[in-house]
Amino acid sequence: MRKKWLGIRVAAGLCAALGWWGLLYPELALTPDTVKVSVEDEEGALTELPREWSFDSALYLDLLDADQGSITLRSRLLAELKELFKSFNNS
């Protein structure tokens, strides 16, 4: 039981460290591998917008100025953690 909580604490600490890095240096955290900008049409289909990436990109400022409800967060890490917690609750 103790090892399980240690693993959870290590995972939470790692997520906090990576989040802090993204707050300090958003231009390094918001890369084409981590951010995809897409537009939803009337039918609900998503079309990804091609975006030229550079260190001087204003993507961070665009995200800050976005309207409420226009940003959707999808994280593979959060999805995996959700599945992990579900498996702990089922056992």
C-alpha positions, -999 to 999 in steps of 0.1 A, spaced: 0 0 0 29 23 8 45 18 -26 13 27 -44 11 60 -26 47 67 -32 42 61 -69 12 85 -70 32 112 -51 61 108 -76 37 111 -106 20 141 -91 54 158 -84 65 151 -120 33 166 -133 37 197 -111 73 201 -122 64 199 -159 35 223 -153 58 248 -136 82 246 -166 53 254 -189 44 285 -169 79 298 -168 87 291 -205 54 288 -224 72 292 -258 91 260 -251 61 241 -238 37 251 -266 54 232 -295 38 217 -326 40 183 -308 20 195 -278 -5 219 -293 -29 215 -322 -51 243 -333 -83 232 -350 -116 247 -360 -150 230 -354 -176 234 -382 -214 233 -380 -215 195 -381 -190 192 -353 -161 180 -374 -126 193 -365 -103 207 -391 -67 212 -380 -51 245 -390 -16 245 -402 6 267 -381 41 278 -385 60 275 -352 88 297 -339 101 308 -306 86 342 -313 51 328 -319 22 346 -303 3 313 -297 5 318 -259 -10 352 -261 -37 339 -285 -46 313 -259 -48 339 -232 -71 361 -253 -94 332 -264 -131 333 -256 -145 311 -228 -154 277 -241 -132 279 -272 -103 259 -258 -106 221 -252 -78 204 -232 -70 169 -241 -41 152 -224 -29 116 -229 -13 117 -195 -46 127 -178 -65 101 -197 -40 74 -186 -42 86 -150 -80 85 -151 -78 49 -163 -53 41 -136 -75 55 -108 -105 35 -123 -85 3 -121 -76 10 -84 -112 16 -76 -124 -15 -93 -99 -38 -75 
